């Protein structure tokens, strides 16, 4: 067993990387991923999630129905992008995922200070 402790390193040698998290409607996930297929992204993950935003007040209008306490299904797409390319990625996300209707989703952009790379054992 390797006793080395992983040490923080700067992501892939780029000193400035951002984490872009897009929470979108499930039926848009493949379309969003398709738009990012040739985009300059270091890494990407996709997760099925549930939640609600401002449309929660709309759900409350259903009163005692099964929808009143429901969380809505969403897909969370997380990408790690070089700082200089973030605007390009945001433009792609917005152009594909925005319908103009309630519940389109959210996009968050956060700095990446570093990451821990697990030893490979080699």
Helices and strands as residue ranges (DSSP letters): E 8-9, G 11-13, E 17-24, G 26-28, H 29-35, E 41-51, H 56-60, E 72-82, G 83-85, H 86-97, E 105-112, E 115-116
